[in-house]
Amino acid sequence: MNNMTIRELYEYALIEMNKVEAPSLLLEDFNYFMNKAVQQYINKVYNRYDINQQSSDDLRVLKATAQIPLTKTANKQSGFGKIASKEKFIYSTNLPDDYMHLLNCIVEYNVNRQFKCYNQGDHVDFAAKRLTADLAAGIMHNVYMKPDYKRPYFYINNIAPVGDVTRAVVDNVSADADHTDSVKEENTRNANTSKVRLELRFGDDDSIFEPVCIYIDYIKAPMFIRLTYDEITSTEDTTRPLEFPDYVCFEIVNEFVKLLMENASDPRIQTNYAVNQTVADPTAVPQNQSSRDKS
């Protein structure tokens, strides 16, 4: 049995809207709101990812794993030279083109000489923690949180030369003069227009533990959904199957209907959410539980 197709998604959305005072559904509106619904559904599930088995299953088709080598870049002028960073050097890499959200990051080191319980030539792994901009300033002189080989941090950043910081970043992306519309190509994963860069922070000493590569689990961008008039009027359904399982497709249809009803100021939106709420928020406290706690 094949998964739900794009045309079936369109037809099921029409069924949901086929009621009194239902808003009309233009094809270009469908393409816009359906891709927006997919993005909103992914963001909602990502916020509760791995909290239970269903949340993990919901995005399993978008979960990907990659092994990426690291590149060492020296900072020749201590903070205001080739790269704008306080570290003497930075190990960094570009994330995959279809990268959307990072789930975890593991750093693999090469042991250059014998040290404690490690022998020369060993390869050891340590989990890297996410480094935020505000946390970076707070851990500089904190011995319990300061980066080292056992406590590496990863930081999503774009390294720009100092001379270019006041100039708009173009990254060689330009529009096609012969292209008359802004529709994205179908069946592609449009995640980022420029490279997403990951920096590794583990201190200023790589003489013993030298980072080799990182292993990441991440959520990749969904395929772009695009339906044409010829595909709708064709007798045979030739549209591609969606990458999501059917139960997720129905949840995406629910998101789509809510977006369309809100856009059309449809009064049925007040009851639509209550009727189509099939997955309870796992972080919410049940009402009867909260009542017992108060008593």
C-alpha positions as CSV (number, residue, x, y, z in Angstrom):
1,M,0.0,0.0,0.0
2,N,1.4,3.3,-1.1
3,N,1.6,6.4,1.1
4,M,-0.8,9.3,0.6
5,T,0.0,11.4,-2.5
6,I,0.0,15.1,-3.0
7,R,-3.2,15.0,-5.0
8,E,-4.9,12.9,-2.2
9,L,-3.7,15.5,0.2
10,Y,-5.5,18.2,-1.9
11,E,-8.7,16.1,-2.1
12,Y,-8.8,15.3,1.6
13,A,-8.3,19.0,2.3
14,L,-11.3,19.8,0.1
15,I,-13.4,17.2,2.0
16,E,-12.5,18.9,5.3
17,M,-13.5,22.3,3.9
18,N,-16.7,21.1,2.1
19,K,-19.2,22.5,4.6
20,V,-21.5,25.5,4.8
21,E,-19.6,28.8,4.4
22,A,-16.3,26.9,3.7
23,P,-13.7,29.1,2.1
24,S,-12.7,28.6,-1.5
25,L,-9.4,26.8,-2.2
26,L,-7.2,28.2,-4.9
27,L,-4.4,26.0,-6.2
28,E,-1.7,28.5,-5.3
29,D,-3.2,29.0,-1.9
30,F,-3.1,25.2,-1.4
31,N,0.7,25.1,-2.3
32,Y,1.4,27.9,0.1
33,F,-0.6,26.9,3.1
34,M,0.2,23.2,2.8
35,N,4.0,23.8,2.9
36,K,3.4,26.2,5.8
37,A,1.4,23.5,7.6
38,V,4.2,21.0,7.1
39,Q,6.7,23.4,8.6
40,Q,4.4,24.2,11.6
41,Y,3.8,20.5,12.3
42,I,7.5,19.8,12.2
43,N,8.3,22.6,14.6
44,K,5.6,21.5,17.0
45,V,6.8,17.9,17.1
46,Y,10.5,19.0,17.3
47,N,9.7,20.9,20.5
48,R,8.6,17.6,22.2
49,Y,10.9,15.3,20.2
50,D,11.8,12.0,22.0
51,I,9.5,12.8,25.0
52,N,7.6,9.7,24.0
53,Q,7.7,7.1,21.3
54,Q,5.1,8.7,19.1
55,S,7.0,12.0,19.0
56,S,10.0,10.1,17.8
57,D,8.0,8.2,15.2
58,D,6.3,11.4,13.9
59,L,9.6,12.7,12.4
60,R,11.5,9.4,11.8
61,V,11.4,9.9,8.0
62,L,13.2,13.3,8.4
63,K,15.8,12.0,10.9
64,A,19.3,11.7,9.3
65,T,22.8,10.9,10.6
66,A,26.0,12.2,9.2
67,Q,29.8,11.9,9.9
68,I,31.5,15.1,9.0
69,P,35.3,15.8,9.1
70,L,36.5,19.0,10.9
71,T,38.7,21.7,9.5
72,K,41.2,23.6,11.7
73,T,41.4,27.4,11.1
74,A,44.0,29.4,12.8
75,N,43.3,32.9,14.3
76,K,46.5,34.7,13.4
77,Q,45.8,38.0,15.2
78,S,44.2,36.9,18.4
79,G,40.6,37.8,17.9
80,F,40.5,40.5,15.3
81,G,42.4,39.0,12.4
82,K,41.4,36.4,9.8
83,I,38.4,35.2,11.8
84,A,36.5,37.1,14.5
85,S,36.9,34.7,17.5
86,K,38.6,34.8,20.9
87,E,40.1,31.3,20.5
88,K,43.6,30.7,19.0
89,F,42.1,28.4,16.5
90,I,38.7,26.9,15.6
91,Y,37.6,23.5,14.4
92,S,34.6,23.9,12.2
93,T,32.6,22.3,9.4
94,N,29.6,22.9,7.2
95,L,26.5,21.0,8.0
96,P,24.6,19.1,5.3
97,D,22.6,21.2,2.8
98,D,19.3,19.7,3.9
99,Y,20.0,20.5,7.6
100,M,17.1,21.9,9.5
101,H,17.4,21.2,13.3
102,L,20.2,19.5,15.2
103,L,19.4,16.6,17.6
104,N,22.8,15.7,19.0
105,C,26.5,16.0,18.3
106,I,29.4,13.6,19.2
107,V,33.0,14.6,18.8
108,E,35.7,12.0,17.8
109,Y,39.3,12.8,19.0
110,N,42.6,11.3,17.9
111,V,45.0,10.8,20.9
112,N,48.4,12.1,19.7
113,R,50.4,10.8,22.6
114,Q,49.9,8.6,25.7
115,F,47.9,10.5,28.4
116,K,46.4,9.0,31.6
117,C,44.4,6.0,30.5
118,Y,44.6,6.8,26.8
119,N,47.2,5.3,24.5
120,Q,48.7,7.0,21.4
121,G,46.5,6.4,18.4
122,D,43.3,5.8,20.3
123,H,40.1,7.3,19.0
124,V,37.8,8.5,21.8
125,D,34.3,10.1,21.6
126,F,32.7,12.7,23.8
127,A,29.2,14.3,23.5
128,A,29.2,18.0,22.7
129,K,26.7,20.3,24.4
130,R,24.9,23.2,22.7
131,L,26.6,26.6,23.2
132,T,24.4,29.7,23.2
133,A,25.6,33.3,22.7
134,D,24.8,34.3,26.3
135,L,26.3,31.1,27.8
136,A,29.6,31.6,25.9
137,A,30.4,34.7,28.0
138,G,29.4,33.0,31.3
139,I,31.6,29.9,31.0
140,M,34.9,31.7,30.1
141,H,36.2,31.7,33.7
142,N,33.9,29.0,35.1
143,V,36.1,26.0,35.8
144,Y,33.1,23.7,36.1
145,M,31.7,24.6,32.7
146,K,34.8,25.8,30.8
147,P,35.3,24.0,27.5
148,D,37.9,21.1,27.4
149,Y,38.3,17.9,25.6
150,K,35.9,16.1,27.9
151,R,33.4,18.9,27.8
152,P,33.2,20.2,24.2
153,Y,30.6,22.6,23.0
154,F,29.1,23.1,19.5
155,Y,28.1,26.5,18.3
156,I,26.1,27.2,15.1
157,N,27.7,30.2,13.6
158,N,28.8,31.8,10.3
159,I,32.4,32.9,10.3
160,A,32.7,36.2,8.3
161,P,36.0,38.0,7.6
162,V,36.3,41.2,9.7
163,G,36.4,43.4,6.6
164,D,33.0,42.1,5.5
165,V,31.1,42.4,8.7
166,T,29.4,45.7,7.6
167,R,28.5,44.4,4.2
168,A,25.4,42.4,3.4
169,V,26.1,38.7,3.1
170,V,25.2,37.5,-0.5
171,D,26.9,34.1,-0.7
172,N,26.7,34.1,-4.5
173,V,22.9,33.6,-4.4
174,S,21.1,35.5,-7.2
175,A,17.8,35.3,-9.0
176,D,17.4,33.9,-12.5
177,A,16.5,36.8,-14.8
178,D,14.5,34.4,-17.0
179,H,12.5,33.0,-14.1
180,T,9.1,34.7,-14.1
181,D,7.8,33.4,-10.8
182,S,9.2,32.5,-7.4
183,V,7.9,28.9,-7.2
184,K,10.5,26.5,-5.8
185,E,11.3,23.3,-7.5
186,E,9.2,20.3,-6.5
187,N,10.6,17.2,-4.8
188,T,13.6,19.2,-3.4
189,R,14.6,20.0,0.1
190,N,14.9,23.7,0.4
191,A,16.5,24.3,3.8
192,N,19.2,27.0,3.6
193,T,20.3,29.4,1.0
194,S,23.8,29.5,2.4
195,K,26.0,27.0,4.3
196,V,25.2,26.4,8.0
197,R,28.5,26.4,9.9
198,L,29.2,24.5,13.1
199,E,32.1,25.5,15.4
200,L,33.6,23.2,18.0
201,R,34.8,24.8,21.3
202,F,37.0,22.6,23.4
203,G,39.7,24.9,24.7
204,D,43.0,26.1,23.1
205,D,45.1,22.9,23.4
206,D,44.8,20.2,20.7
207,S,48.3,18.7,21.2
208,I,47.0,15.6,22.9
209,F,43.3,15.4,21.9
210,E,42.9,16.4,18.3
211,P,39.3,16.6,16.9
212,V,38.9,14.5,13.8
213,C,35.2,14.5,13.0
214,I,31.7,14.9,14.4
215,Y,28.7,12.5,14.3
216,I,25.4,14.3,14.2
217,D,21.7,13.3,14.3
218,Y,19.6,16.0,12.7
219,I,16.2,16.8,11.3
220,K,16.4,17.4,7.6
221,A,14.1,19.7,5.6
222,P,10.9,18.2,4.2
223,M,10.4,18.0,0.4
224,F,8.7,21.0,-1.1
225,I,5.1,20.3,-2.1
226,R,3.9,21.7,-5.4
227,L,0.6,20.7,-7.1
228,T,-0.2,21.9,-10.7
229,Y,-3.5,22.3,-12.5
230,D,-2.7,19.4,-15.0
231,E,-2.1,17.1,-12.1
232,I,-5.5,17.9,-10.6
233,T,-7.4,17.5,-13.9
234,S,-5.6,14.3,-14.9
235,T,-7.7,11.1,-14.6
236,E,-4.8,9.1,-13.1
237,D,-3.0,10.4,-10.0
238,T,0.6,10.9,-11.1
239,T,1.7,13.0,-8.1
240,R,4.5,11.7,-5.9
241,P,3.7,9.9,-2.6
242,L,4.4,12.0,0.5
243,E,7.4,11.0,2.6
244,F,5.3,11.0,5.8
245,P,3.2,8.0,7.0
246,D,-0.5,8.5,6.5
247,Y,-1.3,9.3,10.2
248,V,1.1,12.2,10.0
249,C,-0.4,13.3,6.7
250,F,-3.8,13.6,8.4
251,E,-2.3,15.7,11.2
252,I,-0.8,18.0,8.5
253,V,-4.2,18.3,6.9
254,N,-5.5,19.4,10.3
255,E,-2.8,22.1,10.4
256,F,-3.7,23.1,6.9
257,V,-7.4,23.5,7.6
258,K,-6.8,25.6,10.7
259,L,-4.5,28.0,8.6
260,L,-7.1,28.3,5.8
261,M,-10.0,28.8,8.2
262,E,-8.1,31.5,10.1
263,N,-7.1,33.2,6.8
264,A,-10.8,33.2,5.7
265,S,-12.1,34.2,9.1
266,D,-14.2,31.1,9.2
267,P,-16.2,30.8,12.4
268,R,-15.8,27.0,12.4
269,I,-12.2,27.4,13.5
270,Q,-13.5,27.6,17.1
271,T,-14.8,24.0,17.0
272,N,-12.3,22.6,14.5
273,Y,-9.4,22.6,16.9
274,A,-11.4,20.7,19.6
275,V,-12.7,18.1,17.1
276,N,-9.4,17.4,15.4
277,Q,-7.1,17.5,18.4
278,T,-6.0,13.9,18.2
279,V,-2.6,14.1,20.0
280,A,-2.6,15.5,23.5
281,D,0.2,17.7,24.7
282,P,2.5,15.3,26.7
283,T,3.8,18.2,28.8
284,A,0.4,19.4,29.9
285,V,-0.9,18.4,33.3
286,P,-4.3,16.6,33.2
287,Q,-7.2,18.5,34.6
288,N,-8.1,15.8,37.1
289,Q,-4.5,15.5,38.2
290,S,-4.2,19.2,38.9
291,S,-7.5,19.0,40.9
292,R,-6.2,16.2,43.0
293,D,-2.9,18.2,43.6
294,K,-4.9,21.2,44.9
295,S,-7.0,19.1,47.2
